[in-house]
C-alpha cells in the first residue's frame, strides 16, 4: 500500500479510534487475574528493540497454542458462516455474478481492542453486509503487533449475514518501522521443509472461527530468494487453509523478485502470488487500461476477473472520493473487476466529536452503501458516488424457521427488554446485531416519501427500532426482508410496533413469489394488522403492540416481507420494533457450569458451558437485594467480563442471573452465580 496515501498505522490508528473505547480499554491491564479480554495480535516471532508501550503486550505467533490462550473463550466466534441467496435485484443496474465487494476495515486499534464490545455507542457498526463478499479485519503496527485475529463480535455479525472474515498479516514499510527480519520470520521453513507459521495461522483461524488471512507484505529490501520464500509460504498457507475451508487473499505489494513495488495491475510481477492465493487486492494506482488488461489476464489464467479487488481508498473522503467507476463497474457493460474498499469506516471517523450519535453515523453509512437517493430501488443517476447498491445485487441469509429480528444494529444509547429500559448505559457489541434489512430503504408510495431510519430513542429489544416519519399522504410500502421461508399450516408472522404521532393503518406485506423483473415490487399480498382481522391477534406490553398473523390462504415459500402504512391527515411517527416468522416455539435450554473464573476487586471473569440447541446469545443480569434486575451485558460466547462492580444495598455477595436467548428472543430459565465480596 502506497505509504503516502494512507494513515500511518504505527500511531495514527490508535489515535483516530481512541474515542470509541471505554476508559478501561485505554489503560494498561491491571494486576490480578481478572483482566479485560482484548482482540489478539502477534509478531511472527521476534520483537522490536526496547519494551512495549503502555497497554501493549508483545506476543509471538510461533509460541501460540490454543490451550494456553487465556482470552480464546472471549474471542472465538459463535456463529457459523451462513449460506445466502440473491433475490431479484432492487434496481435495473445492479448485477448478479459479476463484481463483488471487499472491505478493509479497522474496527479499533491493534492493542486494547475489546473482545466483547464496550460501554459506548460511538462505534463503526457496519450493517450493509448484503453487498459485501469479504471483510478484512485491518490493522497492525510495528510497535504493537503485525498479525491480527478478528474479534468475535465482528465475525459473528458478518457470519450471520453470510460474509467471510479474514485476519490480517501486515508487514509494514520500513518507513513505518517495518523490519525485514519479520518477513523472514514469517516464511522461515523447518527441518522438514515446511513453514511452521503457515500451519499456525490456519490453526488460529480454526480456533477463533474466522475464515482465513489477508497477506500484506510491504517491507522493502528483499531479494529474489526472499520473494521465492514468500511465494512458497503463500502456496503452503493456501493448501493448508483450503483443507480447513479457509481463504487467502494477497495484497499487490511484494513482487516475485522480493522487492516491494505496487503494480496497480495483475502482471508478471505478481501473477505467481495471485495464482497461489484465492484473490488479490490490486493497489490503488490502477488505471482503466491496467484494470482491463488485468481482467483479461485473470480470465486467461482461468481464475476469473472478479478474483481481483480493485482498490478504492476512501479513508480520507469516503463517499466524496472521486473514482473512475466506468473503469471498474461500467454501466451498460460487463464489470471489469471487483471492488476493494480501503477503510470505509470513514463514515464514522469523519464525523466531528459532537456529531457521532448513532443516527449521524448511520446517515453517513447509508449514503455510502445505498447512494444519494437513500433508496436502492431508485438510484440517482446524477450521483457522482456510485454506491455498491447501484452496481451489486444484494444478498440475504433468511432461509429457515424460526426467523426473528428486533433490528438490533449492534450498538445503542440504552438497552431495552420488551420496551422497558434495563440499562441506561451506552454500549456496542456487533455480535448482538440482527440479520438486518438489506435494501435500506426501499419505499413505494404515490405520495410524499416518508423518512425511514434506524432510531435509538426507543426500542422493543436491544438498542434501536425502525422509525417511519413524515406526512404519509399516500399509502407507503416499505420493503423489509428478502426471504426463502417455507409456509406450513401453522406458520405465523409477528409484528411488534407502536405509533407515536398520527393514526396509522398497518398491513403486513407478504410475497410468495419473485418480482417479474429487476426493479419492480414483489407480488405482495396485504394482511390487515388489526383486531378486526380474524387471523390477527394483538397484545400490548409497555406501549408496544405485538400482532400475530396467520398466513391464511398462502402457501409455498415466503419470498419477501414488508409493511404497508396508510395514515390520515398530518405527519406520523411509527416504530417497528420486531418481526418474527415461526411455526413452533421451543424454550431454550439453560446453560450449565456457570462460575466466576477470576476476580480482581469488582472486575470479574465469568464462564459457562453452552446450552444445548440453537442459542442466539446469552444475557447476564445482576439481581439486587431489593429484587430488581439490572442488565450487565450479552454475548454470543460462553465467557463474559464484568468491570468495576461494587457492593450495593449492603449486600454480602453479588448475585448474577445467566440466561440463554433463543432465535425468537425467548429466554431459558435463569442460572444463578454468586460472588462474595
C-alpha positions as CSV (number, residue, x, y, z in Angstrom):
1,X,0.0,0.0,0.0
2,X,1.4,3.3,-1.0
3,X,2.7,4.9,2.2
4,X,1.8,8.4,1.0
5,X,-1.9,7.5,0.6
6,X,-2.8,6.1,4.0
7,X,-2.8,6.7,7.7
8,X,0.4,5.5,9.4
9,X,-0.8,2.6,11.4
10,X,2.1,2.8,13.8
11,X,0.5,5.6,15.7
12,X,-2.4,7.2,13.9
13,X,-4.8,4.2,14.0
14,X,-4.9,4.2,17.8
15,X,-5.2,8.0,18.0
16,X,-8.1,8.1,15.4
17,X,-10.1,5.4,17.1
18,X,-9.4,6.2,20.8
19,X,-12.8,8.0,21.3
20,X,-14.7,4.7,20.7
21,X,-13.0,2.9,23.6
22,X,-14.1,2.7,27.2
23,X,-11.8,4.0,29.8
24,X,-10.6,0.6,30.8
25,X,-9.5,-0.1,27.3
26,X,-7.2,2.9,27.3
27,X,-5.4,1.8,30.4
28,X,-2.7,-0.8,30.8
29,X,-4.0,-4.1,32.2
30,X,-4.2,-4.1,35.9
31,X,-2.6,-6.6,38.2
32,X,-4.7,-9.6,39.2
33,X,-6.3,-12.5,37.3
34,X,-9.4,-10.7,36.1
35,X,-8.0,-8.6,33.3
36,X,-10.1,-7.3,30.4
37,X,-10.0,-9.5,27.3
38,X,-8.9,-7.9,24.0
39,X,-8.6,-9.0,20.4
40,X,-5.4,-11.0,19.8
41,X,-2.4,-9.8,17.9
42,X,1.1,-11.2,17.3
43,X,4.5,-10.8,15.8
44,X,5.6,-13.7,13.6
45,X,8.4,-14.4,16.1
46,X,11.0,-11.8,17.1
47,X,10.1,-8.4,18.7
48,X,11.2,-4.8,18.2
49,X,14.0,-3.4,20.3
50,X,13.1,-2.0,23.6
51,X,9.9,-2.6,25.6
52,X,6.2,-2.5,24.6
53,X,4.3,0.7,25.3
54,X,1.5,1.0,27.9
55,X,-1.3,-1.4,27.4
56,X,0.6,-3.3,24.7
57,X,1.6,-7.0,25.0
58,X,4.2,-8.4,22.7
59,X,3.4,-12.0,21.6
60,X,5.0,-14.4,19.3
61,X,2.8,-16.4,16.9
62,X,5.4,-19.1,16.8
63,X,4.7,-19.7,20.5
64,X,0.9,-19.5,20.3
65,X,-1.1,-22.6,21.4
66,X,-4.9,-22.7,21.8
67,X,-4.6,-24.4,25.1
68,X,-2.5,-21.5,26.5
69,X,-4.7,-18.7,25.1
70,X,-6.4,-17.2,28.2
71,X,-8.7,-15.0,26.1
72,X,-9.7,-17.6,23.5
73,X,-13.2,-18.1,25.1
74,X,-13.9,-14.4,24.7
75,X,-12.6,-14.1,21.1
76,X,-13.8,-17.3,19.4
77,X,-16.8,-16.7,17.1
78,X,-20.1,-18.5,17.9
79,X,-21.9,-18.0,14.6
80,X,-21.1,-20.3,11.6
81,X,-20.9,-18.7,8.1
82,X,-24.5,-18.6,6.8
83,X,-25.4,-19.6,3.3
84,X,-27.1,-16.9,1.3
85,X,-29.0,-16.3,-1.9
86,X,-29.5,-13.5,-4.4
87,X,-33.1,-12.3,-4.8
88,X,-34.3,-10.4,-7.9
89,X,-32.2,-7.1,-7.8
90,X,-33.9,-4.0,-6.4
91,X,-33.0,-1.9,-9.5
92,X,-32.1,-2.5,-13.1
93,X,-28.4,-1.6,-12.8
94,X,-27.3,-4.0,-10.0
95,X,-25.7,-7.2,-11.4
96,X,-25.5,-10.7,-10.1
97,X,-22.5,-12.9,-10.7
98,X,-20.2,-10.0,-11.6
99,X,-18.3,-7.5,-9.4
100,X,-18.0,-8.4,-5.8
101,X,-17.2,-6.1,-2.9
102,X,-14.4,-6.4,-0.3
103,X,-13.8,-4.0,2.6
104,X,-10.6,-3.5,4.6
105,X,-11.9,-2.1,8.0
106,X,-10.1,-1.1,11.2
107,X,-12.7,-1.5,13.9
108,X,-10.3,-0.4,16.6
109,X,-6.6,-0.1,17.4
110,X,-4.3,-3.1,17.2
111,X,-3.9,-3.3,21.0
112,X,-6.6,-2.7,23.6
113,X,-9.4,-3.5,21.2
114,X,-12.1,-5.0,23.4
115,X,-13.1,-8.6,22.7
116,X,-16.8,-8.1,23.5
117,X,-17.8,-4.6,22.8
118,X,-17.6,-1.6,25.1
119,X,-19.6,1.0,27.0
120,X,-20.0,3.5,24.2
121,X,-22.4,3.7,21.2
122,X,-19.7,5.5,19.2
123,X,-18.6,2.6,17.1
124,X,-18.3,1.5,13.4
125,X,-21.4,-0.6,13.5
126,X,-21.3,-1.9,9.9
127,X,-24.8,-3.0,8.8
128,X,-24.7,-3.1,5.0
129,X,-23.4,-6.7,4.8
130,X,-25.7,-7.7,1.9
131,X,-23.3,-6.0,-0.6
132,X,-20.1,-7.4,0.9
133,X,-18.3,-10.6,-0.1
134,X,-15.2,-10.4,2.1
135,X,-14.3,-8.4,5.1
136,X,-10.6,-7.9,6.2
137,X,-10.0,-7.1,9.9
138,X,-7.5,-4.4,9.1
139,X,-4.8,-3.2,11.4
140,X,-1.3,-3.9,12.7
141,X,1.6,-1.7,13.6
142,X,5.4,-2.1,14.1
143,X,5.1,-1.2,17.8
144,X,2.2,-3.4,18.8
145,X,1.9,-6.4,16.5
146,X,1.6,-7.4,12.9
147,X,-0.9,-10.3,12.8
148,X,-4.5,-9.6,13.9
149,X,-7.2,-12.1,14.6
150,X,-10.7,-10.6,14.2
151,X,-12.6,-10.3,17.5
152,X,-15.8,-12.4,17.9
153,X,-18.4,-9.6,17.6
154,X,-17.2,-8.7,14.1
155,X,-17.1,-12.3,12.9
156,X,-20.5,-13.2,14.4
157,X,-22.2,-10.2,12.8
158,X,-20.5,-10.9,9.4
159,X,-21.3,-14.7,9.5
160,X,-24.9,-14.0,10.4
161,X,-25.1,-12.2,7.0
162,X,-23.0,-14.7,5.1
163,X,-19.8,-12.7,4.9
164,X,-16.4,-14.4,5.4
165,X,-13.9,-12.5,7.6
166,X,-10.1,-12.6,7.2
167,X,-7.5,-11.8,9.7
168,X,-4.6,-9.5,8.7
169,X,-0.9,-10.2,8.2
170,X,0.7,-6.8,7.9
171,X,4.4,-6.4,7.3
172,X,4.8,-2.6,7.3
173,X,7.0,-0.4,5.2
174,X,10.5,0.3,6.6
175,X,9.4,4.0,6.8
176,X,6.8,3.0,9.4
177,X,9.0,0.7,11.4
178,X,8.9,-2.4,9.3
179,X,11.8,-4.9,9.8
180,X,12.8,-7.3,7.1
181,X,13.5,-9.9,9.8
182,X,9.8,-10.1,10.5
183,X,9.2,-11.2,6.9
184,X,12.0,-13.8,7.2
185,X,10.4,-15.0,10.5
186,X,7.1,-15.5,8.7
187,X,8.4,-17.5,5.8
188,X,11.1,-19.5,7.6
189,X,11.0,-23.3,7.0
190,X,11.7,-26.0,9.5
191,X,13.9,-29.0,9.0
192,X,11.2,-30.9,7.1
193,X,10.9,-28.0,4.5
194,X,7.5,-26.7,5.8
195,X,6.6,-23.3,7.0
196,X,5.5,-23.6,10.7
197,X,3.8,-20.2,10.7
198,X,1.6,-21.2,7.8
199,X,0.3,-24.0,9.9
200,X,0.0,-21.7,12.9
201,X,-2.1,-19.2,11.0
202,X,-4.5,-21.8,9.9
203,X,-4.8,-23.2,13.4
204,X,-5.5,-19.7,14.8
205,X,-8.3,-19.1,12.3
206,X,-9.8,-22.5,13.1
207,X,-9.7,-22.0,16.8
208,X,-11.1,-18.4,16.6
209,X,-13.7,-19.3,14.0
210,X,-12.9,-16.9,11.2
211,X,-12.3,-17.6,7.5
212,X,-8.6,-17.1,6.5
213,X,-6.0,-14.5,6.0
214,X,-5.1,-11.3,4.1
215,X,-1.4,-11.2,3.5
216,X,0.1,-7.8,3.0
217,X,3.9,-7.8,2.7
218,X,5.1,-4.2,2.3
219,X,8.6,-4.3,4.0
220,X,11.1,-3.3,1.3
221,X,14.7,-4.5,0.9
222,X,14.1,-8.1,-0.1
223,X,15.6,-10.1,-2.9
224,X,14.7,-12.9,-5.3
225,X,15.4,-15.5,-2.6
226,X,13.0,-13.8,-0.2
227,X,10.4,-13.5,-2.9
228,X,10.7,-17.2,-3.7
229,X,10.4,-18.0,0.0
230,X,7.3,-15.8,0.3
231,X,5.7,-17.5,-2.7
232,X,6.4,-20.9,-1.1
233,X,4.8,-19.7,2.2
234,X,1.6,-18.4,0.4
235,X,1.3,-21.7,-1.5
236,X,1.6,-23.7,1.7
237,X,-0.8,-21.4,3.5
238,X,-3.3,-21.7,0.8
239,X,-3.1,-25.5,0.7
240,X,-3.5,-25.8,4.5
241,X,-6.2,-23.1,4.5
242,X,-8.2,-24.8,1.8
243,X,-8.2,-28.1,3.7
244,X,-9.9,-26.3,6.6
245,X,-12.4,-24.3,4.5
246,X,-10.4,-21.1,4.8
247,X,-9.3,-18.4,2.3
248,X,-6.1,-16.4,1.4
249,X,-6.1,-13.0,-0.2
250,X,-2.8,-11.5,-1.4
251,X,-2.1,-7.7,-1.5
252,X,-0.4,-6.3,-4.5
253,X,2.9,-5.1,-2.9
254,X,5.8,-7.6,-2.8
255,X,6.8,-8.8,-6.3
256,X,8.3,-12.1,-7.3
257,X,11.8,-10.7,-7.0
258,X,11.2,-9.9,-3.3
259,X,11.1,-6.1,-3.7
260,X,8.0,-4.0,-2.8
261,X,6.6,-2.3,-5.9
262,X,2.9,-1.7,-6.0
263,X,1.8,-2.6,-9.5
264,X,-1.8,-1.5,-9.7
265,X,-2.4,-4.4,-12.0
266,X,-2.2,-8.1,-12.4
267,X,1.0,-8.7,-14.3
268,X,4.2,-10.8,-14.5
269,X,5.5,-9.2,-11.3
270,X,2.7,-10.6,-9.1
271,X,0.9,-13.2,-11.1
272,X,2.6,-16.1,-9.2
273,X,1.2,-14.7,-5.9
274,X,-2.3,-14.3,-7.4
275,X,-2.1,-17.9,-8.6
276,X,-1.0,-19.1,-5.1
277,X,-3.9,-17.2,-3.3
278,X,-7.7,-17.2,-3.7
279,X,-7.9,-13.4,-4.6
280,X,-5.7,-10.4,-4.9
281,X,-6.2,-6.8,-3.8
282,X,-5.0,-4.6,-6.7
283,X,-3.2,-1.4,-5.4
284,X,-4.9,2.0,-5.8
285,X,-2.6,3.1,-8.7
286,X,-4.7,1.2,-11.3
287,X,-6.0,2.9,-14.4
288,X,-8.7,2.0,-16.9
289,X,-6.1,0.4,-19.1
290,X,-4.4,-1.7,-16.4
291,X,-7.7,-2.9,-15.0
292,X,-8.9,-4.0,-18.4
293,X,-5.6,-5.8,-19.0
294,X,-5.7,-7.4,-15.6
295,X,-9.3,-8.7,-16.0
296,X,-8.3,-10.2,-19.4
297,X,-5.2,-11.8,-17.8
298,X,-7.2,-13.3,-14.9
299,X,-9.7,-14.8,-17.4
300,X,-6.9,-16.3,-19.4
301,X,-5.5,-17.9,-16.3
302,X,-8.8,-19.5,-15.7
303,X,-9.2,-17.6,-12.4
304,X,-11.8,-15.1,-13.4
305,X,-11.6,-11.3,-13.3
306,X,-13.7,-11.0,-10.2
307,X,-11.0,-12.6,-8.1
308,X,-9.3,-9.2,-8.4
309,X,-10.3,-6.5,-5.9
310,X,-9.6,-3.1,-7.5
311,X,-8.5,-0.8,-4.5
312,X,-10.6,2.2,-3.8
313,X,-9.1,4.4,-1.0
314,X,-12.0,6.0,0.9
315,X,-10.2,6.6,4.2
316,X,-10.0,10.4,3.7
317,X,-13.1,11.4,1.7
318,X,-15.5,8.4,1.8
319,X,-18.5,8.9,-0.5
320,X,-16.9,12.1,-1.7
321,X,-13.9,10.2,-3.2
322,X,-13.6,10.7,-7.0
323,X,-13.4,7.2,-8.6
324,X,-13.3,6.1,-12.2
325,X,-16.3,3.8,-11.8
326,X,-16.6,3.1,-15.5
327,X,-13.1,1.5,-15.4
328,X,-14.2,-1.0,-12.8
329,X,-18.0,-1.4,-12.8
330,X,-19.1,0.3,-16.1
331,X,-22.8,1.0,-16.7
332,X,-24.2,-1.0,-19.6
333,X,-21.2,-3.3,-19.9
334,X,-19.8,-6.3,-18.2
335,X,-18.0,-5.4,-15.0
336,X,-14.2,-5.3,-15.3
337,X,-13.1,-6.4,-11.8
338,X,-14.4,-6.5,-8.3
339,X,-14.2,-3.6,-5.8
340,X,-11.9,-3.4,-2.8
341,X,-12.8,-0.6,-0.4
342,X,-9.9,0.6,1.9
343,X,-11.2,2.0,5.2
344,X,-15.0,2.6,4.7
345,X,-15.2,3.3,8.4
346,X,-14.7,6.9,7.2
347,X,-18.5,7.0,7.6
348,X,-17.9,7.2,11.4
349,X,-14.4,8.6,11.6
350,X,-15.0,11.8,9.6
351,X,-17.8,12.9,11.9
352,X,-16.9,15.6,14.5
353,X,-16.9,14.5,18.1
354,X,-20.2,16.3,18.8
355,X,-22.0,14.6,15.8
356,X,-21.2,11.0,16.4
357,X,-24.6,9.9,17.7
358,X,-25.6,6.6,16.2
359,X,-28.1,8.4,13.9
360,X,-25.3,10.5,12.4
361,X,-23.2,7.5,11.7
362,X,-26.0,5.6,10.0
363,X,-27.0,8.5,7.9
364,X,-23.4,8.7,6.5
365,X,-23.2,4.9,6.2
366,X,-26.4,4.7,4.3
367,X,-25.2,7.4,1.9
368,X,-22.0,5.4,1.3
369,X,-23.7,2.0,0.6
370,X,-27.1,2.9,-0.8
371,X,-26.3,6.2,-2.6
372,X,-27.6,9.7,-2.5
373,X,-31.3,8.7,-3.1
374,X,-31.1,6.5,0.1
375,X,-33.4,4.1,-1.8
376,X,-31.7,1.2,-3.7
377,X,-34.8,0.8,-5.9
378,X,-34.3,4.4,-7.2
379,X,-30.6,5.2,-7.7
380,X,-29.8,8.8,-8.5
381,X,-28.2,8.7,-12.0
382,X,-26.5,12.1,-11.3
383,X,-24.9,10.9,-8.1
384,X,-21.1,11.0,-8.7
385,X,-20.6,8.4,-6.0
386,X,-21.6,5.0,-7.5
387,X,-22.7,3.3,-4.3
388,X,-22.5,-0.6,-4.2
389,X,-26.3,-0.8,-4.3
390,X,-26.2,0.7,-7.8
391,X,-23.9,-2.0,-9.2
392,X,-24.1,-5.1,-7.0
393,X,-27.1,-7.1,-6.2
394,X,-27.9,-7.6,-2.5
395,X,-28.0,-11.0,-0.8
396,X,-29.9,-12.5,2.1
397,X,-29.5,-15.3,4.6
398,X,-33.1,-15.5,5.8
399,X,-33.8,-19.1,4.7
400,X,-35.1,-21.1,7.6
401,X,-37.6,-21.0,10.5
402,X,-37.8,-19.7,13.1
403,X,-36.6,-16.2,12.0
404,X,-36.8,-13.2,14.2
405,X,-35.3,-9.7,14.2
406,X,-35.6,-6.7,16.5
407,X,-33.5,-4.7,14.0
408,X,-30.6,-4.5,16.5
409,X,-27.7,-2.7,14.8
410,X,-25.1,-3.8,17.5
411,X,-24.9,-0.5,19.4
412,X,-27.2,1.8,21.3
413,X,-27.7,4.5,23.9
414,X,-29.6,2.2,26.2
415,X,-30.6,-1.4,26.4
416,X,-34.3,-2.4,26.2
417,X,-36.2,-5.5,27.0
418,X,-39.9,-5.7,26.0
419,X,-40.0,-1.9,25.7
420,X,-38.5,-1.2,29.1
421,X,-35.0,0.3,29.7
422,X,-33.0,-2.3,31.7
423,X,-29.7,-0.4,31.3
424,X,-29.2,3.3,30.7
425,X,-25.6,2.9,29.6
426,X,-24.4,3.3,26.0
427,X,-23.0,0.2,24.5
428,X,-21.7,-1.6,21.4
429,X,-21.4,-5.3,20.6
430,X,-21.6,-6.2,17.0
431,X,-22.2,-9.9,17.9
432,X,-25.7,-9.0,19.1
433,X,-26.6,-7.5,15.7
434,X,-29.6,-9.0,14.0
435,X,-29.9,-10.0,10.4
436,X,-30.9,-6.6,9.0
437,X,-33.0,-5.4,6.1
438,X,-30.7,-5.3,3.0
439,X,-32.5,-2.7,0.9
440,X,-32.4,0.4,3.1
441,X,-34.8,1.8,2.5
442,X,-37.0,0.8,-0.4
443,X,-40.2,2.8,-0.1
444,X,-43.0,2.8,-2.7
445,X,-45.7,5.5,-2.5
446,X,-47.8,7.7,-4.7
447,X,-47.4,10.5,-2.1
448,X,-44.6,12.1,-0.3
449,X,-41.9,9.7,0.7
450,X,-41.6,9.3,4.5
451,X,-38.2,9.1,6.1
452,X,-37.2,5.6,7.2
453,X,-34.2,5.1,9.6
454,X,-32.8,3.2,12.5
455,X,-33.7,5.2,15.6
456,X,-32.2,5.0,19.0
457,X,-34.6,7.0,21.1
458,X,-36.8,3.9,21.8
459,X,-36.7,0.2,21.2
460,X,-38.6,-3.0,21.8
461,X,-35.4,-5.0,22.4
462,X,-31.8,-4.2,22.1
463,X,-30.8,-0.6,21.3
464,X,-32.9,0.7,18.4
465,X,-36.1,0.4,16.3
466,X,-37.1,1.3,12.8
467,X,-38.7,4.7,12.6
468,X,-41.1,5.8,9.8
469,X,-41.7,9.6,9.9
470,X,-43.3,12.0,7.5
471,X,-46.5,13.3,6.0
472,X,-47.6,9.9,4.7
473,X,-50.2,11.4,2.4
474,X,-50.5,8.2,0.4
475,X,-50.1,4.5,1.2
476,X,-46.4,3.8,1.8
477,X,-44.9,0.3,1.2
478,X,-41.6,-0.4,3.0
479,X,-39.6,-3.5,2.0
480,X,-38.1,-5.3,4.9
481,X,-36.6,-8.7,4.1
482,X,-36.0,-10.9,1.0
483,X,-36.5,-14.5,2.3
484,X,-36.9,-18.1,1.4
485,X,-39.1,-19.2,4.3
486,X,-41.4,-22.3,4.0
487,X,-45.1,-21.8,4.8
488,X,-46.8,-24.5,6.8
489,X,-50.4,-24.7,8.1
490,X,-49.3,-23.2,11.4
491,X,-46.8,-20.6,10.2
492,X,-47.4,-17.1,11.7
493,X,-45.8,-13.7,11.4
494,X,-45.5,-11.4,14.4
495,X,-45.0,-7.7,14.2
496,X,-44.2,-5.5,17.2
497,X,-44.8,-1.8,16.7
498,X,-46.0,1.4,18.2
499,X,-47.4,4.7,17.0
500,X,-46.2,8.0,18.4
501,X,-48.0,10.6,16.3
502,X,-50.8,10.3,13.8
503,X,-53.1,7.4,13.3
504,X,-51.6,4.7,11.1
505,X,-53.3,1.7,9.5
506,X,-50.8,-1.2,9.3
507,X,-50.8,-4.1,6.8
508,X,-48.2,-6.9,6.7
509,X,-47.0,-7.4,3.1
510,X,-46.1,-11.0,2.2
511,X,-44.9,-12.1,-1.3
512,X,-44.8,-15.8,-2.2
513,X,-43.0,-15.2,-5.5
514,X,-40.3,-13.1,-7.0
515,X,-40.8,-9.8,-8.9
516,X,-41.4,-10.2,-12.6
517,X,-38.3,-8.1,-13.4
518,X,-35.4,-6.3,-11.6
519,X,-36.5,-3.1,-10.0
520,X,-40.2,-4.0,-9.7
521,X,-42.1,-4.6,-6.5
522,X,-42.6,-8.1,-5.1
523,X,-46.1,-9.5,-5.7
524,X,-47.3,-8.7,-2.2
525,X,-50.5,-9.9,-0.5
526,X,-51.6,-7.5,2.2
527,X,-52.8,-8.8,5.6
528,X,-54.5,-6.3,7.9
529,X,-52.9,-5.8,11.2
530,X,-55.9,-5.1,13.5
531,X,-58.3,-6.9,15.7
532,X,-61.0,-6.9,13.1
533,X,-58.9,-9.4,11.1
534,X,-59.9,-12.8,12.4
535,X,-56.4,-14.1,11.5
536,X,-54.8,-11.4,13.7
537,X,-54.2,-11.4,17.5
538,X,-52.9,-8.3,19.2
539,X,-51.4,-7.8,22.7
540,X,-49.9,-4.7,24.3
541,X,-46.8,-4.5,26.5
542,X,-45.2,-1.2,27.7
543,X,-46.9,0.7,24.9
544,X,-45.8,-1.7,22.2
545,X,-48.3,-3.8,20.3
546,X,-47.5,-7.3,19.0
547,X,-49.8,-8.6,16.3
548,X,-49.7,-12.3,15.4
549,X,-51.0,-13.1,11.9
550,X,-51.7,-16.5,10.5
551,X,-50.7,-16.8,6.8
552,X,-54.2,-18.0,6.0
553,X,-54.7,-18.7,2.3
554,X,-51.0,-18.5,1.5
555,X,-48.8,-21.5,0.6
556,X,-45.4,-22.3,-0.8
557,X,-42.5,-20.1,0.3
558,X,-42.3,-16.5,1.6
559,X,-40.0,-14.6,-0.8
560,X,-40.4,-11.1,0.7
561,X,-41.7,-9.3,3.8
562,X,-42.7,-5.7,4.2
563,X,-45.3,-3.4,5.7
564,X,-47.8,-1.0,4.1
565,X,-48.7,2.0,6.1
566,X,-51.7,4.3,5.5
567,X,-52.5,7.4,7.5
568,X,-55.0,10.2,7.7
569,X,-54.1,13.9,7.7
570,X,-50.9,15.2,9.4
571,X,-47.5,13.8,9.9
572,X,-46.9,10.4,11.6
573,X,-44.2,8.8,13.6
574,X,-44.5,5.0,13.6
575,X,-42.0,2.5,15.0
576,X,-41.3,-1.1,14.1
577,X,-39.6,-2.9,17.0
578,X,-39.6,-6.5,15.8
579,X,-40.6,-9.2,13.3
580,X,-40.7,-12.9,13.7
581,X,-41.8,-15.8,11.4
582,X,-42.3,-19.2,13.1
583,X,-44.4,-22.3,13.2
584,X,-43.4,-23.7,16.6
585,X,-42.0,-22.2,19.8
586,X,-39.3,-24.0,21.7
587,X,-38.0,-22.7,25.0
588,X,-34.2,-22.6,25.1
589,X,-32.3,-24.9,27.5
590,X,-30.3,-23.2,30.2
591,X,-26.5,-23.1,30.1
592,X,-24.6,-25.0,32.8
593,X,-21.5,-24.8,34.8
594,X,-21.7,-21.0,35.3
595,X,-19.0,-19.7,37.6
596,X,-16.6,-16.8,38.3
597,X,-13.2,-17.9,36.9
598,X,-11.2,-14.9,38.1
599,X,-11.8,-11.8,40.2
600,X,-9.9,-8.6,40.9
601,X,-12.0,-6.4,43.1
602,X,-15.0,-5.5,41.1
603,X,-13.6,-6.9,37.9
604,X,-14.9,-10.5,37.2
605,X,-14.4,-13.1,34.5
606,X,-17.3,-15.5,34.2
607,X,-17.6,-18.7,32.2
608,X,-20.2,-21.4,31.5
609,X,-20.9,-24.4,29.3
610,X,-23.0,-23.8,26.2
611,X,-26.7,-24.5,26.3
612,X,-27.7,-27.4,24.1
613,X,-29.5,-26.4,20.9
614,X,-29.5,-23.1,19.0
615,X,-28.7,-20.1,21.0
616,X,-28.8,-16.5,19.7
617,X,-26.8,-15.1,22.7
618,X,-26.6,-15.2,26.4
619,X,-27.7,-12.4,28.8
620,X,-26.3,-11.6,32.2
621,X,-28.3,-9.6,34.8
622,X,-27.4,-8.6,38.3
623,X,-30.0,-9.4,40.9
624,X,-30.1,-6.8,43.6
625,X,-31.2,-7.3,47.2
626,X,-34.4,-5.3,46.6
627,X,-35.4,-7.8,43.9
628,X,-34.7,-5.6,40.9
629,X,-32.7,-6.9,37.9
630,X,-30.0,-4.8,36.2
631,X,-28.8,-5.7,32.7
632,X,-25.0,-6.2,32.6
633,X,-24.5,-7.3,29.1
634,X,-24.9,-10.0,26.5
635,X,-22.6,-12.1,24.3
636,X,-22.6,-15.0,21.9
637,X,-19.6,-16.5,23.7
638,X,-19.5,-18.7,26.8
639,X,-17.5,-16.2,28.7
640,X,-18.1,-12.6,30.0
641,X,-16.0,-9.9,31.6
642,X,-17.8,-7.6,34.0
643,X,-15.9,-4.4,35.0
644,X,-16.0,-2.1,38.1
645,X,-18.8,-3.7,40.0
646,X,-19.3,-2.7,43.6
647,X,-21.4,-4.0,46.5
648,X,-24.9,-2.5,46.6
649,X,-27.7,-2.2,49.1
650,X,-25.4,-3.7,51.8
651,X,-25.1,-7.0,50.1
652,X,-22.6,-9.5,51.2
653,X,-22.4,-11.2,47.8
654,X,-23.2,-10.3,44.3
655,X,-25.8,-12.4,42.5
656,X,-26.0,-12.9,38.8
657,X,-28.6,-14.5,36.5
658,X,-27.4,-16.0,33.3
659,X,-29.9,-17.0,30.5
660,X,-29.7,-18.4,27.0
661,X,-31.7,-16.5,24.5
662,X,-33.2,-18.4,21.5
663,X,-33.9,-17.3,17.9
664,X,-37.3,-16.0,18.9
665,X,-35.8,-13.9,21.7
666,X,-37.4,-16.2,24.3
667,X,-35.1,-16.9,27.2
668,X,-34.2,-20.0,29.2
669,X,-34.7,-20.5,32.9
670,X,-32.0,-18.5,34.8
671,X,-28.8,-19.9,36.2
672,X,-27.6,-18.1,39.3
673,X,-24.0,-17.3,40.0
674,X,-22.9,-15.8,43.4
675,X,-19.7,-13.9,44.1
676,X,-18.9,-13.0,47.7
677,X,-17.4,-9.5,48.3
